Amino acid sequence: MSLLLLNILLAIAWAALTGSFEPVDLLFGFGLGYLVLWLITRMGKTPKYFRQIPLVLGLLGVFLVDLLRANIRMAGIILSPHMKLRPAVVAVPLILKSESAIILLSNMMTLTPGTLSLDISTDRNTLFMHTVYLDDPEEFKRQLLTGYERRLKELFEA
Amino acid sequence: MLREVVVVGLILGGAIFMALAGLGMLRMPDLFLRMSSSAKAGTLGAGLILLGAAIHFDNFSIYTRALAIIIFLMLTAPVAAHMIGRAAYFDGVPLWEGTVQDDLRGHYRASTHALETTTIPQNDRPITDIEADPETSDFDR
């Protein structure tokens, strides 16, 4: 994470040199610093940091799109005269080990399509989720595993 | 002009999502479904309204404040939903009869409030579980 700190410092340095701390300048400085850091660390093995930044951006993008999709789907259910509901509480085994990754996963699940994280088992192995519409429990678990959980695993535990 | 259209769109969209969440609270049959209607829409609705306000004022310090509020909402709303859901489950709030599957049943230990992966003996379960099984009479409420 010290590379992130260095990158932020470079962004501030850029803004100081251009003499304007406008958000656009800071963002441009960050991008420039990212490029410079990537160039000077390219000699050896690529540090984790350069894989993490695109992963974070990808995750954020997918999450925001899902948040909007979840709300539109929920609005459709609420507005239909006969609400199509098949609620269920499903236990999903977790492959994530790090606590912050689990917290992020359960928070994101609450905010995205039809699901609500109810609780995590005390031994951190199982996530209990409430879902508005359950077709097939196995399919549901598989979808979760291939979506957010895989991304978070790459981000936190690669 | 264009900015005004964007601002109006964002604030109107946010208000509509929040109104629908309120309607969902009235129409949904049980507490857990009501929560999944309100936890999501509340966050998105508030987020859109904040974003609209920030774009309207177009000031750096207001952008950062709006962003901070949105991030804190996204971090805290799911935690609140989790705590309410857990407390409700322990307190015996029934799930809707149309619920097709309940994997939580039999996994809470009432004496320690721990959630275990193994099945818990009948006499150490929260109220919700006991009510669901009428034949268990050894638990005196």
Chai-1 contact restraints between the chains, C-beta under 6 A:
chainA,res_idxA,chainB,res_idxB,connection_type,confidence,min_distance_angstrom,max_distance_angstrom,comment,restraint_id
A,P23,B,F60,contact,1.0,0.0,6.0,A-B,restraint_1
A,L67,B,L44,contact,1.0,0.0,6.0,A-B,restraint_2
A,A70,B,K40,contact,1.0,0.0,6.0,A-B,restraint_3
A,N71,B,F17,contact,1.0,0.0,6.0,A-B,restraint_4
A,N71,B,K40,contact,1.0,0.0,6.0,A-B,restraint_5
A,N71,B,A41,contact,1.0,0.0,6.0,A-B,restraint_6
A,N71,B,L44,contact,1.0,0.0,6.0,A-B,restraint_7
A,M74,B,S37,contact,1.0,0.0,6.0,A-B,restraint_8
A,A75,B,L20,contact,1.0,0.0,6.0,A-B,restraint_9
A,I78,B,L20,contact,1.0,0.0,6.0,A-B,restraint_10
A,I78,B,L23,contact,1.0,0.0,6.0,A-B,restraint_11
A,I78,B,G24,contact,1.0,0.0,6.0,A-B,restraint_12
A,R86,B,V100,contact,1.0,0.0,6.0,A-B,restraint_13
A,P87,B,L33,contact,1.0,0.0,6.0,A-B,restraint_14
A,P87,B,T99,contact,1.0,0.0,6.0,A-B,restraint_15
A,A88,B,V100,contact,1.0,0.0,6.0,A-B,restraint_16
A,A88,B,Q101,contact,1.0,0.0,6.0,A-B,restraint_17
A,V89,B,D102,contact,1.0,0.0,6.0,A-B,restraint_18
A,V89,B,D103,contact,1.0,0.0,6.0,A-B,restraint_19
A,V89,B,L104,contact,1.0,0.0,6.0,A-B,restraint_20
A,V90,B,D103,contact,1.0,0.0,6.0,A-B,restraint_21
A,A91,B,D103,contact,1.0,0.0,6.0,A-B,restraint_22
A,N107,B,P78,contact,1.0,0.0,6.0,A-B,restraint_23
A,T110,B,A39,contact,1.0,0.0,6.0,A-B,restraint_24
A,T110,B,P78,contact,1.0,0.0,6.0,A-B,restraint_25
A,T110,B,A81,contact,1.0,0.0,6.0,A-B,restraint_26
A,L111,B,K40,contact,1.0,0.0,6.0,A-B,restraint_27
A,L111,B,T43,contact,1.0,0.0,6.0,A-B,restraint_28
A,L116,B,M35,contact,1.0,0.0,6.0,A-B,restraint_29
A,L116,B,S36,contact,1.0,0.0,6.0,A-B,restraint_30
A,S117,B,H82,contact,1.0,0.0,6.0,A-B,restraint_31
A,L118,B,G85,contact,1.0,0.0,6.0,A-B,restraint_32
A,D119,B,R86,contact,1.0,0.0,6.0,A-B,restraint_33
A,D119,B,L115,contact,1.0,0.0,6.0,A-B,restraint_34
A,S121,B,L115,contact,1.0,0.0,6.0,A-B,restraint_35
A,S121,B,T117,contact,1.0,0.0,6.0,A-B,restraint_36
A,T122,B,A114,contact,1.0,0.0,6.0,A-B,restraint_37
A,T122,B,L115,contact,1.0,0.0,6.0,A-B,restraint_38
A,N125,B,T117,contact,1.0,0.0,6.0,A-B,restraint_39
A,T126,B,T117,contact,1.0,0.0,6.0,A-B,restraint_40
A,F128,B,L104,contact,1.0,0.0,6.0,A-B,restraint_41
A,H130,B,F32,contact,1.0,0.0,6.0,A-B,restraint_42
A,V132,B,S36,contact,1.0,0.0,6.0,A-B,restraint_43
A,L134,B,V100,contact,1.0,0.0,6.0,A-B,restraint_44
